[in-house]
Amino acid sequence: MTLAWFQCEAGAAGDMLLAALVDAGAPIDDVRAAVDAVDVEPVRITVEHVERGGLPAVRALVHVPESTVVRTWANIRALLEGADALPDAVRGRALDVFERLANAEATVHRTTPEQVHFHEVGALDAIADVVGVCAALHALDVDDAAATAVALGQGMTRSAHGLVPVPAPAVLELLLDTAVADDGAGDGATVLETNVDDLDPRLWPAVLVRLLEAGAADAWLTPIVMKKGRPAHTLSVLVPAGGVDAVRAVVFAETSAIGVREHPVRKHALQRSWAVVRVDGHDVRVKLATVGERVVNAQPEYDDVAAVAAATGRPAKAVLAAAVAAAHDAGVLP
């Protein structure tokens, strides 16, 4: 696992993060190719070696033409989704960054993310910084990131909206929901929730399948009782970074929900791998969960168990027990 660690006590601008990652070994050509893949006005990125505090360092400069274009979250999302040459991992992480920015701005301005107008963060240099940093992380095969506390500063600064306090309100909101770095471990994700009391229950299995197809990591129902004693379900959906928009759209399209709650969560997942055992001449996959080199959990894949049961006529519970026994015999289970 590759971890990127950012020291942010003195603050960290986008070009500083980009320079640090290039200095760590990210090829500048990969960064330039990713930025060029986004269909905006020409952007040029140069790198120079400098000295700061008596120490050698790298400085990244983003050169952009004058532009008065004010982009919305929808504009930037369309640019990133339409960048066919952009690696999926880079696109997904960049979308996640801008989505969180849109949510923060929407909260501060008491509007919806779709109505947010990006000013400073929608400018060409900001787009280049975000996409460039995401491309550099991808080039370095970074799995996770951690950061020290961010320096907030004080006083006032001038923005497109006039004078605002430092830290700006949107910055404070964004600090509650980081997109790349946490304080040490775990992967960022979002949980969507909604209470539904008027959907034909026969539809729920198909809804859960559609949510998983749209990119959800997991989806589940919790029976609840709402006001006036009405039976209902809470639909909960765990969504990886960058996939909230698509999954939310499925919730609204496939259910009768008219609102969705969203909150960030930190997910800690064990390493997973597969082993294969034989039961009655058929393959059954066994999912393994490991901590380091030690297997701490193993479970036969139920779809395989059901297929063997159907092929042999044996009860599924008997096939499941046989698969567990075969995994023990093979030394797969702890």
Buried (B, 14 or more C-beta within 10 A) or exposed (E): EEEBEBEBEEEBEBBBBBBBBBBBEBEBEBBBBBBBBBEBEEBEBEBEEEEEEEEEBBBBEBEBEEEEEEBBBBBBBEBBEEBEEBBEBBBBBBBBBBBBBBBBBBBBBEEEBEEBBBBEBBBBBBBBBBBBBBBBBBBBEBEBBBBBEBEEEEEEEEEEEEEBEEBBBBBBBBEEBBBBBBEEEBBBBBBBBBBBBEBEEEEBEEBBEBBBEBBBBBBEBEEEEEEEEEEBBBBBBBBBBBBBBBBBEBBEEBBEBEEBEBEBEEEEEEEEEEBBBEBBEBEBBBEBBBEEEEBEEBBBBEEBBEBBBEEBEBEBEBBBBBBBEBBEEEEBBE
